[in-house]
Amino acid sequence: MPGISHGRQVITRIFNLTLKVNRGALKTIRAGLFSANPPVTRVVLDLSEPQAYQIFSVRNVVMLKVGPLKTAGAGAQIAEATGVKLTDAALTSVSTQTTPAPAPKPPVDVTFQNGLLRIHTERATLAQVLFEVQRQTGAEIAIPAGAESEEIAVELGPAPAREVLAALLNGSRYNFIFVGNSRGRTLQKAILSVR
């Protein structure tokens, strides 16, 4: 059964989704589990011909706008040069044909240097902040349910990681325990639970 642990072996369900669209150049959308740890979902757009694209990010949502190329005959040139059928052409193969949208400012800026952690965000969720802290420090942080809906704005650090995380979580609805050395320069694990 999916999600049941048998000793050390964990069985998980790998999902695959195919949605037929047949609208304009977009034929199908395929989605599936790309990586279980960290959890990553892969989404593939099957197109009848190469398309220009723009990527937008708003809070926890990523939007992809697909439209026709402005350069005439670019699809045929790409197909001839690469030998790839148009239905298999990757969106990145036409990126040199279009001007990409400016990269959006990341919602959270986390740095970790010489044992000192710094967090700056004007509008990010607690889950985004904790994920970036985990990524930068290498610490194991189980992000609690509900953290993805709590928006925060902070400027903390640079200071030892434990002090910065304690300042971030003090007054929140979470109890927390940190595992690491007593001086706070290393953080191995952060355990959070709802009060």
Stockholm file with secondary structure:
# STOCKHOLM 1.0

chainA/1-195         MPGISHGRQVITRIFNLTLKVNRGALKTIRAGLFSANPPVTRVVLDLSEPQAYQIFSVRNVVMLKVGPLKTAGAGAQIAEATGVKLTDAALTSVSTQTTPAPAPKPPVDVTFQNGLLRIHTERATLAQVLFEVQRQTGAEIAIPAGAESEEIAVELGPAPAREVLAALLNGSRYNFIFVGNSRGRTLQKAILSVR
#=GR chainA/1-195 SS CTTCEETTEECCCCCEEEEEEEETTEEEEEEEEEETTTTEEEEEEEESSCEEEEEEEETTEEEEEEEECSSTTHHHHHHHHHCCCGGGCCGGGGGGGSCCCCCCCCSEEEEEETTEEEEEEEEEEHHHHHHHHHHHHCCEECCCTTGGGCEEEEEEEEEEHHHHHHHHHTTSSEEEEEESCTTSSCCCEEEEEEC
#=GC SS_cons         CTTCEETTEECCCCCEEEEEEEETTEEEEEEEEEETTTTEEEEEEEESSCEEEEEEEETTEEEEEEEECSSTTHHHHHHHHHCCCGGGCCGGGGGGGSCCCCCCCCSEEEEEETTEEEEEEEEEEHHHHHHHHHHHHCCEECCCTTGGGCEEEEEEEEEEHHHHHHHHHTTSSEEEEEESCTTSSCCCEEEEEEC
//
